[in-house]
Amino acid sequence: MKLSDAIYQRVKYFMNKNNMNSLWDLYRATGVPKATLNSLFSTRKSKIPKLTTLTQICDGLNTNLQEFFNDNIFKDVDDDM
C-alpha cells in the first residue's frame, strides 16, 4: 500500500469517528484550504500532505500525530515516489 493511501484511510477513519461525512465537514473542522483537501482526496490520492497540514488535520479530527500513525496500516507502506 502507498503511504498516501494509508494516510487517506486513516483520515477517513477519524472523519467517521467524528461523524464527518464530507470534505466540507473536514474543511470546517480544520481550516485546511478546500483546494488542498481536494488534491489530497482526489481519486488519484497520490499526494502526501505536508507535516504542518497533517498536524492541522489531526487537530480538527481531535487526535494527534502519534495516535494517527499508531496503526498497523503503516507497517508495510511503500514509497509513493
mmCIF file of the N, C-alpha and C atoms, coordinates in Angstrom:
data_MODEL
# 
_entry.id   MODEL 
# 
loop_
_atom_site.group_PDB 
_atom_site.id 
_atom_site.type_symbol 
_atom_site.label_atom_id 
_atom_site.label_alt_id 
_atom_site.label_comp_id 
_atom_site.label_asym_id 
_atom_site.label_entity_id 
_atom_site.label_seq_id 
_atom_site.pdbx_PDB_ins_code 
_atom_site.Cartn_x 
_atom_site.Cartn_y 
_atom_site.Cartn_z 
_atom_site.occupancy 
_atom_site.B_iso_or_equiv 
_atom_site.pdbx_formal_charge 
_atom_site.auth_seq_id 
_atom_site.auth_comp_id 
_atom_site.auth_asym_id 
_atom_site.auth_atom_id 
_atom_site.pdbx_PDB_model_num 
ATOM 1   N N  . MET A 1 1  ? 0.842   -1.171 0.000  1.00 0.00 ? 1  MET A N  1 
ATOM 2   C CA . MET A 1 1  ? 0.000   0.000  0.000  1.00 0.00 ? 1  MET A CA 1 
ATOM 3   C C  . MET A 1 1  ? 0.893   1.242  0.000  1.00 0.00 ? 1  MET A C  1 
ATOM 4   N N  . LYS A 1 2  ? 0.460   2.250  -0.734 1.00 0.00 ? 2  LYS A N  1 
ATOM 5   C CA . LYS A 1 2  ? 1.193   3.503  -0.770 1.00 0.00 ? 2  LYS A CA 1 
ATOM 6   C C  . LYS A 1 2  ? 0.940   4.298  0.508  1.00 0.00 ? 2  LYS A C  1 
ATOM 7   N N  . LEU A 1 3  ? 1.909   5.119  0.887  1.00 0.00 ? 3  LEU A N  1 
ATOM 8   C CA . LEU A 1 3  ? 1.761   5.970  2.060  1.00 0.00 ? 3  LEU A CA 1 
ATOM 9   C C  . LEU A 1 3  ? 0.565   6.901  1.906  1.00 0.00 ? 3  LEU A C  1 
ATOM 10  N N  . SER A 1 4  ? 0.377   7.449  0.720  1.00 0.00 ? 4  SER A N  1 
ATOM 11  C CA . SER A 1 4  ? -0.754  8.366  0.504  1.00 0.00 ? 4  SER A CA 1 
ATOM 12  C C  . SER A 1 4  ? -2.084  7.644  0.721  1.00 0.00 ? 4  SER A C  1 
ATOM 13  N N  . ASP A 1 5  ? -2.184  6.393  0.324  1.00 0.00 ? 5  ASP A N  1 
ATOM 14  C CA . ASP A 1 5  ? -3.411  5.617  0.540  1.00 0.00 ? 5  ASP A CA 1 
ATOM 15  C C  . ASP A 1 5  ? -3.635  5.343  2.027  1.00 0.00 ? 5  ASP A C  1 
ATOM 16  N N  . ALA A 1 6  ? -2.568  5.039  2.743  1.00 0.00 ? 6  ALA A N  1 
ATOM 17  C CA . ALA A 1 6  ? -2.679  4.778  4.176  1.00 0.00 ? 6  ALA A CA 1 
ATOM 18  C C  . ALA A 1 6  ? -3.124  6.038  4.918  1.00 0.00 ? 6  ALA A C  1 
ATOM 19  N N  . ILE A 1 7  ? -2.554  7.179  4.555  1.00 0.00 ? 7  ILE A N  1 
ATOM 20  C CA . ILE A 1 7  ? -2.949  8.443  5.178  1.00 0.00 ? 7  ILE A CA 1 
ATOM 21  C C  . ILE A 1 7  ? -4.413  8.724  4.877  1.00 0.00 ? 7  ILE A C  1 
ATOM 22  N N  . TYR A 1 8  ? -4.816  8.535  3.631  1.00 0.00 ? 8  TYR A N  1 
ATOM 23  C CA . TYR A 1 8  ? -6.211  8.742  3.231  1.00 0.00 ? 8  TYR A CA 1 
ATOM 24  C C  . TYR A 1 8  ? -7.140  7.869  4.082  1.00 0.00 ? 8  TYR A C  1 
ATOM 25  N N  . GLN A 1 9  ? -6.796  6.600  4.242  1.00 0.00 ? 9  GLN A N  1 
ATOM 26  C CA . GLN A 1 9  ? -7.651  5.694  5.012  1.00 0.00 ? 9  GLN A CA 1 
ATOM 27  C C  . GLN A 1 9  ? -7.744  6.101  6.475  1.00 0.00 ? 9  GLN A C  1 
ATOM 28  N N  . ARG A 1 10 ? -6.633  6.567  7.034  1.00 0.00 ? 10 ARG A N  1 
ATOM 29  C CA . ARG A 1 10 ? -6.659  6.995  8.438  1.00 0.00 ? 10 ARG A CA 1 
ATOM 30  C C  . ARG A 1 10 ? -7.479  8.265  8.609  1.00 0.00 ? 10 ARG A C  1 
ATOM 31  N N  . VAL A 1 11 ? -7.354  9.196  7.687  1.00 0.00 ? 11 VAL A N  1 
ATOM 32  C CA . VAL A 1 11 ? -8.166  10.410 7.768  1.00 0.00 ? 11 VAL A CA 1 
ATOM 33  C C  . VAL A 1 11 ? -9.643  10.038 7.684  1.00 0.00 ? 11 VAL A C  1 
ATOM 34  N N  . LYS A 1 12 ? -9.985  9.160  6.749  1.00 0.00 ? 12 LYS A N  1 
ATOM 35  C CA . LYS A 1 12 ? -11.376 8.722  6.628  1.00 0.00 ? 12 LYS A CA 1 
ATOM 36  C C  . LYS A 1 12 ? -11.851 8.037  7.920  1.00 0.00 ? 12 LYS A C  1 
ATOM 37  N N  . TYR A 1 13 ? -10.992 7.234  8.545  1.00 0.00 ? 13 TYR A N  1 
ATOM 38  C CA . TYR A 1 13 ? -11.335 6.579  9.806  1.00 0.00 ? 13 TYR A CA 1 
ATOM 39  C C  . TYR A 1 13 ? -11.695 7.619  10.866 1.00 0.00 ? 13 TYR A C  1 
ATOM 40  N N  . PHE A 1 14 ? -10.815 8.628  11.020 1.00 0.00 ? 14 PHE A N  1 
ATOM 41  C CA . PHE A 1 14 ? -11.062 9.645  12.042 1.00 0.00 ? 14 PHE A CA 1 
ATOM 42  C C  . PHE A 1 14 ? -12.237 10.551 11.669 1.00 0.00 ? 14 PHE A C  1 
ATOM 43  N N  . MET A 1 15 ? -12.464 10.758 10.383 1.00 0.00 ? 15 MET A N  1 
ATOM 44  C CA . MET A 1 15 ? -13.658 11.508 9.973  1.00 0.00 ? 15 MET A CA 1 
ATOM 45  C C  . MET A 1 15 ? -14.905 10.763 10.403 1.00 0.00 ? 15 MET A C  1 
ATOM 46  N N  . ASN A 1 16 ? -14.959 9.459  10.149 1.00 0.00 ? 16 ASN A N  1 
ATOM 47  C CA . ASN A 1 16 ? -16.115 8.650  10.563 1.00 0.00 ? 16 ASN A CA 1 
ATOM 48  C C  . ASN A 1 16 ? -16.282 8.666  12.076 1.00 0.00 ? 16 ASN A C  1 
ATOM 49  N N  . LYS A 1 17 ? -15.166 8.575  12.776 1.00 0.00 ? 17 LYS A N  1 
ATOM 50  C CA . LYS A 1 17 ? -15.191 8.579  14.236 1.00 0.00 ? 17 LYS A CA 1 
ATOM 51  C C  . LYS A 1 17 ? -15.774 9.892  14.770 1.00 0.00 ? 17 LYS A C  1 
ATOM 52  N N  . ASN A 1 18 ? -15.553 10.979 14.022 1.00 0.00 ? 18 ASN A N  1 
ATOM 53  C CA . ASN A 1 18 ? -16.045 12.300 14.421 1.00 0.00 ? 18 ASN A CA 1 
ATOM 54  C C  . ASN A 1 18 ? -17.325 12.701 13.686 1.00 0.00 ? 18 ASN A C  1 
ATOM 55  N N  . ASN A 1 19 ? -17.998 11.724 13.085 1.00 0.00 ? 19 ASN A N  1 
ATOM 56  C CA . ASN A 1 19 ? -19.262 11.955 12.377 1.00 0.00 ? 19 ASN A CA 1 
ATOM 57  C C  . ASN A 1 19 ? -19.146 13.023 11.297 1.00 0.00 ? 19 ASN A C  1 
ATOM 58  N N  . MET A 1 20 ? -18.030 13.002 10.572 1.00 0.00 ? 20 MET A N  1 
ATOM 59  C CA . MET A 1 20 ? -17.840 13.907 9.441  1.00 0.00 ? 20 MET A CA 1 
ATOM 60  C C  . MET A 1 20 ? -18.094 13.111 8.170  1.00 0.00 ? 20 MET A C  1 
ATOM 61  N N  . ASN A 1 21 ? -18.974 13.632 7.327  1.00 0.00 ? 21 ASN A N  1 
ATOM 62  C CA . ASN A 1 21 ? -19.375 12.885 6.141  1.00 0.00 ? 21 ASN A CA 1 
ATOM 63  C C  . ASN A 1 21 ? -18.818 13.428 4.841  1.00 0.00 ? 21 ASN A C  1 
ATOM 64  N N  . SER A 1 22 ? -18.177 14.590 4.893  1.00 0.00 ? 22 SER A N  1 
ATOM 65  C CA . SER A 1 22 ? -17.730 15.203 3.648  1.00 0.00 ? 22 SER A CA 1 
ATOM 66  C C  . SER A 1 22 ? -16.455 16.005 3.862  1.00 0.00 ? 22 SER A C  1 
ATOM 67  N N  . LEU A 1 23 ? -15.833 16.364 2.754  1.00 0.00 ? 23 LEU A N  1 
ATOM 68  C CA . LEU A 1 23 ? -14.662 17.234 2.830  1.00 0.00 ? 23 LEU A CA 1 
ATOM 69  C C  . LEU A 1 23 ? -15.043 18.608 3.364  1.00 0.00 ? 23 LEU A C  1 
ATOM 70  N N  . TRP A 1 24 ? -16.274 19.019 3.131  1.00 0.00 ? 24 TRP A N  1 
ATOM 71  C CA . TRP A 1 24 ? -16.748 20.289 3.686  1.00 0.00 ? 24 TRP A CA 1 
ATOM 72  C C  . TRP A 1 24 ? -16.692 20.233 5.219  1.00 0.00 ? 24 TRP A C  1 
ATOM 73  N N  . ASP A 1 25 ? -17.127 19.126 5.805  1.00 0.00 ? 25 ASP A N  1 
ATOM 74  C CA . ASP A 1 25 ? -17.043 18.963 7.264  1.00 0.00 ? 25 ASP A CA 1 
ATOM 75  C C  . ASP A 1 25 ? -15.597 19.035 7.726  1.00 0.00 ? 25 ASP A C  1 
ATOM 76  N N  . LEU A 1 26 ? -14.711 18.367 6.991  1.00 0.00 ? 26 LEU A N  1 
ATOM 77  C CA . LEU A 1 26 ? -13.294 18.372 7.350  1.00 0.00 ? 26 LEU A CA 1 
ATOM 78  C C  . LEU A 1 26 ? -12.716 19.779 7.215  1.00 0.00 ? 26 LEU A C  1 
ATOM 79  N N  . TYR A 1 27 ? -13.079 20.481 6.169  1.00 0.00 ? 27 TYR A N  1 
ATOM 80  C CA . TYR A 1 27 ? -12.628 21.855 5.967  1.00 0.00 ? 27 TYR A CA 1 
ATOM 81  C C  . TYR A 1 27 ? -13.064 22.736 7.136  1.00 0.00 ? 27 TYR A C  1 
ATOM 82  N N  . ARG A 1 28 ? -14.323 22.635 7.522  1.00 0.00 ? 28 ARG A N  1 
ATOM 83  C CA . ARG A 1 28 ? -14.820 23.467 8.619  1.00 0.00 ? 28 ARG A CA 1 
ATOM 84  C C  . ARG A 1 28 ? -14.116 23.147 9.930  1.00 0.00 ? 28 ARG A C  1 
ATOM 85  N N  . ALA A 1 29 ? -13.767 21.884 10.153 1.00 0.00 ? 29 ALA A N  1 
ATOM 86  C CA . ALA A 1 29 ? -13.120 21.482 11.407 1.00 0.00 ? 29 ALA A CA 1 
ATOM 87  C C  . ALA A 1 29 ? -11.638 21.826 11.440 1.00 0.00 ? 29 ALA A C  1 
ATOM 88  N N  . THR A 1 30 ? -11.002 21.867 10.258 1.00 0.00 ? 30 THR A N  1 
ATOM 89  C CA . THR A 1 30 ? -9.546  22.021 10.234 1.00 0.00 ? 30 THR A CA 1 
ATOM 90  C C  . THR A 1 30 ? -9.067  23.376 9.744  1.00 0.00 ? 30 THR A C  1 
ATOM 91  N N  . GLY A 1 31 ? -9.828  24.001 8.878  1.00 0.00 ? 31 GLY A N  1 
ATOM 92  C CA . GLY A 1 31 ? -9.374  25.244 8.269  1.00 0.00 ? 31 GLY A CA 1 
ATOM 93  C C  . GLY A 1 31 ? -8.374  25.037 7.149  1.00 0.00 ? 31 GLY A C  1 
ATOM 94  N N  . VAL A 1 32 ? -8.088  23.786 6.822  1.00 0.00 ? 32 VAL A N  1 
ATOM 95  C CA . VAL A 1 32 ? -7.192  23.487 5.701  1.00 0.00 ? 32 VAL A CA 1 
ATOM 96  C C  . VAL A 1 32 ? -7.935  23.893 4.427  1.00 0.00 ? 32 VAL A C  1 
ATOM 97  N N  . PRO A 1 33 ? -7.278  24.634 3.534  1.00 0.00 ? 33 PRO A N  1 
ATOM 98  C CA . PRO A 1 33 ? -7.968  25.088 2.322  1.00 0.00 ? 33 PRO A CA 1 
ATOM 99  C C  . PRO A 1 33 ? -8.632  23.938 1.567  1.00 0.00 ? 33 PRO A C  1 
ATOM 100 N N  . LYS A 1 34 ? -9.818  24.234 1.040  1.00 0.00 ? 34 LYS A N  1 
ATOM 101 C CA . LYS A 1 34 ? -10.583 23.215 0.316  1.00 0.00 ? 34 LYS A CA 1 
ATOM 102 C C  . LYS A 1 34 ? -9.797  22.665 -0.872 1.00 0.00 ? 34 LYS A C  1 
ATOM 103 N N  . ALA A 1 35 ? -9.033  23.517 -1.537 1.00 0.00 ? 35 ALA A N  1 
ATOM 104 C CA . ALA A 1 35 ? -8.237  23.056 -2.681 1.00 0.00 ? 35 ALA A CA 1 
ATOM 105 C C  . ALA A 1 35 ? -7.196  22.034 -2.236 1.00 0.00 ? 35 ALA A C  1 
ATOM 106 N N  . THR A 1 36 ? -6.612  22.238 -1.073 1.00 0.00 ? 36 THR A N  1 
ATOM 107 C CA . THR A 1 36 ? -5.629  21.291 -0.544 1.00 0.00 ? 36 THR A CA 1 
ATOM 108 C C  . THR A 1 36 ? -6.298  19.967 -0.214 1.00 0.00 ? 36 THR A C  1 
ATOM 109 N N  . LEU A 1 37 ? -7.440  20.033 0.438  1.00 0.00 ? 37 LEU A N  1 
ATOM 110 C CA . LEU A 1 37 ? -8.161  18.800 0.772  1.00 0.00 ? 37 LEU A CA 1 
ATOM 111 C C  . LEU A 1 37 ? -8.595  18.066 -0.491 1.00 0.00 ? 37 LEU A C  1 
ATOM 112 N N  . ASN A 1 38 ? -9.066  18.809 -1.479 1.00 0.00 ? 38 ASN A N  1 
ATOM 113 C CA . ASN A 1 38 ? -9.469  18.176 -2.739 1.00 0.00 ? 38 ASN A CA 1 
ATOM 114 C C  . ASN A 1 38 ? -8.303  17.465 -3.400 1.00 0.00 ? 38 ASN A C  1 
ATOM 115 N N  . SER A 1 39 ? -7.132  18.068 -3.383 1.00 0.00 ? 39 SER A N  1 
ATOM 116 C CA . SER A 1 39 ? -5.980  17.420 -4.023 1.00 0.00 ? 39 SER A CA 1 
ATOM 117 C C  . SER A 1 39 ? -5.519  16.202 -3.228 1.00 0.00 ? 39 SER A C  1 
ATOM 118 N N  . LEU A 1 40 ? -5.684  16.240 -1.919 1.00 0.00 ? 40 LEU A N  1 
ATOM 119 C CA . LEU A 1 40 ? -5.285  15.092 -1.089 1.00 0.00 ? 40 LEU A CA 1 
ATOM 120 C C  . LEU A 1 40 ? -6.257  13.934 -1.231 1.00 0.00 ? 40 LEU A C  1 
ATOM 121 N N  . PHE A 1 41 ? -7.513  14.235 -1.507 1.00 0.00 ? 41 PHE A N  1 
ATOM 122 C CA . PHE A 1 41 ? -8.537  13.199 -1.525 1.00 0.00 ? 41 PHE A CA 1 
ATOM 123 C C  . PHE A 1 41 ? -9.160  12.996 -2.895 1.00 0.00 ? 41 PHE A C  1 
ATOM 124 N N  . SER A 1 42 ? -8.456  13.403 -3.916 1.00 0.00 ? 42 SER A N  1 
ATOM 125 C CA . SER A 1 42 ? -8.941  13.153 -5.266 1.00 0.00 ? 42 SER A CA 1 
ATOM 126 C C  . SER A 1 42 ? -8.894  11.647 -5.528 1.00 0.00 ? 42 SER A C  1 
ATOM 127 N N  . THR A 1 43 ? -9.436  11.230 -6.631 1.00 0.00 ? 43 THR A N  1 
ATOM 128 C CA . THR A 1 43 ? -9.465  9.799  -6.936 1.00 0.00 ? 43 THR A CA 1 
ATOM 129 C C  . THR A 1 43 ? -8.063  9.230  -7.086 1.00 0.00 ? 43 THR A C  1 
ATOM 130 N N  . ARG A 1 44 ? -7.089  10.084 -7.384 1.00 0.00 ? 44 ARG A N  1 
ATOM 131 C CA . ARG A 1 44 ? -5.713  9.610  -7.514 1.00 0.00 ? 44 ARG A CA 1 
ATOM 132 C C  . ARG A 1 44 ? -5.078  9.358  -6.147 1.00 0.00 ? 44 ARG A C  1 
ATOM 133 N N  . LYS A 1 45 ? -5.423  10.170 -5.161 1.00 0.00 ? 45 LYS A N  1 
ATOM 134 C CA . LYS A 1 45 ? -4.870  10.058 -3.803 1.00 0.00 ? 45 LYS A CA 1 
ATOM 135 C C  . LYS A 1 45 ? -3.351  9.865  -3.815 1.00 0.00 ? 45 LYS A C  1 
ATOM 136 N N  . SER A 1 46 ? -2.667  10.603 -4.657 1.00 0.00 ? 46 SER A N  1 
ATOM 137 C CA . SER A 1 46 ? -1.234  10.388 -4.781 1.00 0.00 ? 46 SER A CA 1 
ATOM 138 C C  . SER A 1 46 ? -0.413  11.446 -4.056 1.00 0.00 ? 46 SER A C  1 
ATOM 139 N N  . LYS A 1 47 ? -1.070  12.399 -3.436 1.00 0.00 ? 47 LYS A N  1 
ATOM 140 C CA . LYS A 1 47 ? -0.343  13.438 -2.741 1.00 0.00 ? 47 LYS A CA 1 
ATOM 141 C C  . LYS A 1 47 ? -0.201  13.094 -1.269 1.00 0.00 ? 47 LYS A C  1 
ATOM 142 N N  . ILE A 1 48 ? 0.961   13.381 -0.736 1.00 0.00 ? 48 ILE A N  1 
ATOM 143 C CA . ILE A 1 48 ? 1.204   13.220 0.688  1.00 0.00 ? 48 ILE A CA 1 
ATOM 144 C C  . ILE A 1 48 ? 1.202   14.615 1.295  1.00 0.00 ? 48 ILE A C  1 
ATOM 145 N N  . PRO A 1 49 ? 0.375   14.848 2.307  1.00 0.00 ? 49 PRO A N  1 
ATOM 146 C CA . PRO A 1 49 ? 0.312   16.197 2.877  1.00 0.00 ? 49 PRO A CA 1 
ATOM 147 C C  . PRO A 1 49 ? 1.596   16.561 3.614  1.00 0.00 ? 49 PRO A C  1 
ATOM 148 N N  . LYS A 1 50 ? 1.865   17.849 3.656  1.00 0.00 ? 50 LYS A N  1 
ATOM 149 C CA . LYS A 1 50 ? 2.982   18.338 4.467  1.00 0.00 ? 50 LYS A CA 1 
ATOM 150 C C  . LYS A 1 50 ? 2.671   18.034 5.924  1.00 0.00 ? 50 LYS A C  1 
ATOM 151 N N  . LEU A 1 51 ? 3.705   17.933 6.725  1.00 0.00 ? 51 LEU A N  1 
ATOM 152 C CA . LEU A 1 51 ? 3.528   17.624 8.138  1.00 0.00 ? 51 LEU A CA 1 
ATOM 153 C C  . LEU A 1 51 ? 2.677   18.682 8.829  1.00 0.00 ? 51 LEU A C  1 
ATOM 154 N N  . THR A 1 52 ? 2.873   19.941 8.486  1.00 0.00 ? 52 THR A N  1 
ATOM 155 C CA . THR A 1 52 ? 2.063   21.002 9.102  1.00 0.00 ? 52 THR A CA 1 
ATOM 156 C C  . THR A 1 52 ? 0.589   20.853 8.731  1.00 0.00 ? 52 THR A C  1 
ATOM 157 N N  . THR A 1 53 ? 0.315   20.469 7.498  1.00 0.00 ? 53 THR A N  1 
ATOM 158 C CA . THR A 1 53 ? -1.064  20.252 7.068  1.00 0.00 ? 53 THR A CA 1 
ATOM 159 C C  . THR A 1 53 ? -1.672  19.056 7.788  1.00 0.00 ? 53 THR A C  1 
ATOM 160 N N  . LEU A 1 54 ? -0.909  17.982 7.896  1.00 0.00 ? 54 LEU A N  1 
ATOM 161 C CA . LEU A 1 54 ? -1.413  16.786 8.570  1.00 0.00 ? 54 LEU A CA 1 
ATOM 162 C C  . LEU A 1 54 ? -1.653  17.070 10.054 1.00 0.00 ? 54 LEU A C  1 
ATOM 163 N N  . THR A 1 55 ? -0.799  17.873 10.660 1.00 0.00 ? 55 THR A N  1 
ATOM 164 C CA . THR A 1 55 ? -0.999  18.257 12.057 1.00 0.00 ? 55 THR A CA 1 
ATOM 165 C C  . THR A 1 55 ? -2.294  19.043 12.212 1.00 0.00 ? 55 THR A C  1 
ATOM 166 N N  . GLN A 1 56 ? -2.548  19.956 11.284 1.00 0.00 ? 56 GLN A N  1 
ATOM 167 C CA . GLN A 1 56 ? -3.779  20.746 11.301 1.00 0.00 ? 56 GLN A CA 1 
ATOM 168 C C  . GLN A 1 56 ? -5.000  19.837 11.115 1.00 0.00 ? 56 GLN A C  1 
ATOM 169 N N  . ILE A 1 57 ? -4.891  18.860 10.237 1.00 0.00 ? 57 ILE A N  1 
ATOM 170 C CA . ILE A 1 57 ? -5.983  17.898 10.027 1.00 0.00 ? 57 ILE A CA 1 
ATOM 171 C C  . ILE A 1 57 ? -6.213  17.090 11.305 1.00 0.00 ? 57 ILE A C  1 
ATOM 172 N N  . CYS A 1 58 ? -5.132  16.624 11.917 1.00 0.00 ? 58 CYS A N  1 
ATOM 173 C CA . CYS A 1 58 ? -5.261  15.851 13.157 1.00 0.00 ? 58 CYS A CA 1 
ATOM 174 C C  . CYS A 1 58 ? -5.933  16.680 14.252 1.00 0.00 ? 58 CYS A C  1 
ATOM 175 N N  . ASP A 1 59 ? -5.547  17.951 14.370 1.00 0.00 ? 59 ASP A N  1 
ATOM 176 C CA . ASP A 1 59 ? -6.177  18.814 15.373 1.00 0.00 ? 59 ASP A CA 1 
ATOM 177 C C  . ASP A 1 59 ? -7.684  18.883 15.155 1.00 0.00 ? 59 ASP A C  1 
ATOM 178 N N  . GLY A 1 60 ? -8.095  19.054 13.906 1.00 0.00 ? 60 GLY A N  1 
ATOM 179 C CA . GLY A 1 60 ? -9.515  19.136 13.587 1.00 0.00 ? 60 GLY A CA 1 
ATOM 180 C C  . GLY A 1 60 ? -10.249 17.821 13.782 1.00 0.00 ? 60 GLY A C  1 
ATOM 181 N N  . LEU A 1 61 ? -9.504  16.721 13.758 1.00 0.00 ? 61 LEU A N  1 
ATOM 182 C CA . LEU A 1 61 ? -10.096 15.397 13.952 1.00 0.00 ? 61 LEU A CA 1 
ATOM 183 C C  . LEU A 1 61 ? -9.965  14.910 15.392 1.00 0.00 ? 61 LEU A C  1 
ATOM 184 N N  . ASN A 1 62 ? -9.571  15.812 16.277 1.00 0.00 ? 62 ASN A N  1 
ATOM 185 C CA . ASN A 1 62 ? -9.443  15.503 17.709 1.00 0.00 ? 62 ASN A CA 1 
ATOM 186 C C  . ASN A 1 62 ? -8.479  14.358 17.979 1.00 0.00 ? 62 ASN A C  1 
ATOM 187 N N  . THR A 1 63 ? -7.359  14.385 17.288 1.00 0.00 ? 63 THR A N  1 
ATOM 188 C CA . THR A 1 63 ? -6.316  13.392 17.505 1.00 0.00 ? 63 THR A CA 1 
ATOM 189 C C  . THR A 1 63 ? -4.968  14.084 17.393 1.00 0.00 ? 63 THR A C  1 
ATOM 190 N N  . ASN A 1 64 ? -3.908  13.303 17.489 1.00 0.00 ? 64 ASN A N  1 
ATOM 191 C CA . ASN A 1 64 ? -2.566  13.854 17.321 1.00 0.00 ? 64 ASN A CA 1 
ATOM 192 C C  . ASN A 1 64 ? -1.792  12.945 16.375 1.00 0.00 ? 64 ASN A C  1 
ATOM 193 N N  . LEU A 1 65 ? -0.613  13.386 15.980 1.00 0.00 ? 65 LEU A N  1 
ATOM 194 C CA . LEU A 1 65 ? 0.169   12.618 15.014 1.00 0.00 ? 65 LEU A CA 1 
ATOM 195 C C  . LEU A 1 65 ? 0.528   11.233 15.534 1.00 0.00 ? 65 LEU A C  1 
ATOM 196 N N  . GLN A 1 66 ? 0.833   11.133 16.824 1.00 0.00 ? 66 GLN A N  1 
ATOM 197 C CA . GLN A 1 66 ? 1.198   9.835  17.384 1.00 0.00 ? 66 GLN A CA 1 
ATOM 198 C C  . GLN A 1 66 ? 0.039   8.850  17.261 1.00 0.00 ? 66 GLN A C  1 
ATOM 199 N N  . GLU A 1 67 ? -1.142  9.270  17.640 1.00 0.00 ? 67 GLU A N  1 
ATOM 200 C CA . GLU A 1 67 ? -2.315  8.386  17.533 1.00 0.00 ? 67 GLU A CA 1 
ATOM 201 C C  . GLU A 1 67 ? -2.644  8.105  16.062 1.00 0.00 ? 67 GLU A C  1 
ATOM 202 N N  . PHE A 1 68 ? -2.500  9.120  15.217 1.00 0.00 ? 68 PHE A N  1 
ATOM 203 C CA . PHE A 1 68 ? -2.803  8.964  13.801 1.00 0.00 ? 68 PHE A CA 1 
ATOM 204 C C  . PHE A 1 68 ? -1.946  7.868  13.172 1.00 0.00 ? 68 PHE A C  1 
ATOM 205 N N  . PHE A 1 69 ? -0.639  7.889  13.455 1.00 0.00 ? 69 PHE A N  1 
ATOM 206 C CA . PHE A 1 69 ? 0.268   6.924  12.842 1.00 0.00 ? 69 PHE A CA 1 
ATOM 207 C C  . PHE A 1 69 ? 0.398   5.620  13.621 1.00 0.00 ? 69 PHE A C  1 
ATOM 208 N N  . ASN A 1 70 ? -0.252  5.517  14.767 1.00 0.00 ? 70 ASN A N  1 
ATOM 209 C CA . ASN A 1 70 ? -0.199  4.307  15.585 1.00 0.00 ? 70 ASN A CA 1 
ATOM 210 C C  . ASN A 1 70 ? -1.241  3.303  15.083 1.00 0.00 ? 70 ASN A C  1 
ATOM 211 N N  . ASP A 1 71 ? -0.969  2.735  13.920 1.00 0.00 ? 71 ASP A N  1 
ATOM 212 C CA . ASP A 1 71 ? -1.895  1.768  13.320 1.00 0.00 ? 71 ASP A CA 1 
ATOM 213 C C  . ASP A 1 71 ? -1.098  0.828  12.433 1.00 0.00 ? 71 ASP A C  1 
ATOM 214 N N  . ASN A 1 72 ? -1.518  -0.416 12.367 1.00 0.00 ? 72 ASN A N  1 
ATOM 215 C CA . ASN A 1 72 ? -0.816  -1.409 11.560 1.00 0.00 ? 72 ASN A CA 1 
ATOM 216 C C  . ASN A 1 72 ? -0.799  -1.077 10.073 1.00 0.00 ? 72 ASN A C  1 
ATOM 217 N N  . ILE A 1 73 ? -1.678  -0.215 9.627  1.00 0.00 ? 73 ILE A N  1 
ATOM 218 C CA . ILE A 1 73 ? -1.732  0.140  8.214  1.00 0.00 ? 73 ILE A CA 1 
ATOM 219 C C  . ILE A 1 73 ? -0.406  0.757  7.734  1.00 0.00 ? 73 ILE A C  1 
ATOM 220 N N  . PHE A 1 74 ? 0.346   1.343  8.664  1.00 0.00 ? 74 PHE A N  1 
ATOM 221 C CA . PHE A 1 74 ? 1.608   1.992  8.299  1.00 0.00 ? 74 PHE A CA 1 
ATOM 222 C C  . PHE A 1 74 ? 2.818   1.062  8.374  1.00 0.00 ? 74 PHE A C  1 
ATOM 223 N N  . LYS A 1 75 ? 2.635   -0.175 8.767  1.00 0.00 ? 75 LYS A N  1 
ATOM 224 C CA . LYS A 1 75 ? 3.773   -1.093 8.924  1.00 0.00 ? 75 LYS A CA 1 
ATOM 225 C C  . LYS A 1 75 ? 4.434   -1.459 7.607  1.00 0.00 ? 75 LYS A C  1 
ATOM 226 N N  . ASP A 1 76 ? 3.668   -1.629 6.568  1.00 0.00 ? 76 ASP A N  1 
ATOM 227 C CA . ASP A 1 76 ? 4.224   -2.083 5.286  1.00 0.00 ? 76 ASP A CA 1 
ATOM 228 C C  . ASP A 1 76 ? 3.868   -1.150 4.135  1.00 0.00 ? 76 ASP A C  1 
ATOM 229 N N  . VAL A 1 77 ? 4.037   0.151  4.368  1.00 0.00 ? 77 VAL A N  1 
ATOM 230 C CA . VAL A 1 77 ? 3.712   1.091  3.284  1.00 0.00 ? 77 VAL A CA 1 
ATOM 231 C C  . VAL A 1 77 ? 4.873   1.204  2.322  1.00 0.00 ? 77 VAL A C  1 
ATOM 232 N N  . ASP A 1 78 ? 4.537   1.476  1.066  1.00 0.00 ? 78 ASP A N  1 
ATOM 233 C CA . ASP A 1 78 ? 5.526   1.690  0.025  1.00 0.00 ? 78 ASP A CA 1 
ATOM 234 C C  . ASP A 1 78 ? 5.690   3.183  -0.188 1.00 0.00 ? 78 ASP A C  1 
ATOM 235 N N  . ASP A 1 79 ? 6.841   3.546  -0.690 1.00 0.00 ? 79 ASP A N  1 
ATOM 236 C CA . ASP A 1 79 ? 7.103   4.931  -1.040 1.00 0.00 ? 79 ASP A CA 1 
ATOM 237 C C  . ASP A 1 79 ? 6.250   5.297  -2.249 1.00 0.00 ? 79 ASP A C  1 
ATOM 238 N N  . ASP A 1 80 ? 5.656   6.479  -2.220 1.00 0.00 ? 80 ASP A N  1 
ATOM 239 C CA . ASP A 1 80 ? 4.819   6.925  -3.325 1.00 0.00 ? 80 ASP A CA 1 
ATOM 240 C C  . ASP A 1 80 ? 5.643   7.325  -4.546 1.00 0.00 ? 80 ASP A C  1 
ATOM 241 N N  . MET A 1 81 ? 6.902   7.552  -4.377 1.00 0.00 ? 81 MET A N  1 
ATOM 242 C CA . MET A 1 81 ? 7.726   8.015  -5.486 1.00 0.00 ? 81 MET A CA 1 
ATOM 243 C C  . MET A 1 81 ? 7.975   6.897  -6.417 1.00 0.00 ? 81 MET A C  1 
# 
